[in-house]
Amino acid sequence: MRKLVTALVILAALWCGWWWIASAAMDRAARAQFDVMRKQGWDIAAAETVKSGFPFALERQLTGIRLTDPDDITYDIPDLRIAAKAYWPGHAMVFFPSEPITVSQAGRPFMFAQMTDAVASLRLRPGPALQLQNANISSAAWLINTPSGNLISAQDMSLDLTQNTDIKEEYRFEITASDLSPGDLLRAAMRTPAEAPLTFDAYDATGTIRFDAPLSRYLLTDIPPQPRALQITQAQITWGPLGLSSTADLRVDAAGTPDGEMTLKADNWRQMLDYGQRAGAISAQQVQQATLMLSIFANMSGTPDDISVTLRAQEGQLNVNGIGVGPAPKIRWQ
């Protein structure tokens, strides 16, 4: 019995030691990242930091956080809670506040983001590089306001990036939002008719992207991994009679030149141009020019109100439905 008690005491002591080592390592990693950001011109401050979670978790509660980027844009975050497993700090979760996050420039607020039950989860693979295994951001109801009114809102949101277990450079992505709704401010700017739907019927995107190296901690300090292949299984946004959808299968060389195909489909494209003109995004002359060009593609699609086109990139050139339009745009992550 005495030996068992002694063994338990030793194990407890070892676990306590490990907790403090892991806690210190977590703090060093955070300070190192803050130092990198400061060298890039960021100003970072927090009113208070409280440690907790012993013995099974590593937790930090930060309050009164203020981040100012090199362009003098300031992010005021009421509080953040960061939690990680004591046995592996590489599985961390960030819990966002329910109070608004304020974005300001030159001391004047211009955007307020408010989320419900918003959580960011990060899983890293053990190893010197700390490869990204999975990143996920999810939230229940959220909205973005401005001093002049609501900009956009939704009932939920999910962004997910997951590493392929066999091909470490490849990641599957998925983006979804339910009841995504343009706010009064956007509707007024676009001068949308009163009968226009209040919410988007669909908003989602899924696919895979392969880089020239796995995403890792070096992403923060070195040249980021560059895309080498992109597959869009489905990307769509539907708003009443209006709809945009896309699929893609592209390869990208070391210079960022794509090769492959992308399909685009636009439903009721004339109404889209009308909304664009109402919002002041395009002029009446640009609408006239676009209508002339898009009418050709609509006729090629066989439906005057909808457009379905195939963009083909090959040998550095881009063509649309077989018609050459010039050099293919580069795909690079700066």
Salt bridges, closest charged atoms under 4 A:
ASP27 OD2 - LYS51 NZ 3.03
ASP27 OD1 - ARG60 NE 2.97
ASP35 OD1 - ARG38 NH1 3.67
GLU59 OE2 - ARG81 NH1 3.67
ASP76 OD1 - ARG66 NE 2.59
ASP212 OD2 - ARG228 NH2 3.50
ASP249 OD1 - ARG251 NH1 3.55
ASP259 OD1 - ARG251 NH2 3.14
ASP267 OD1 - LYS265 NZ 2.47
ASP274 OD2 - ARG278 NE 3.08
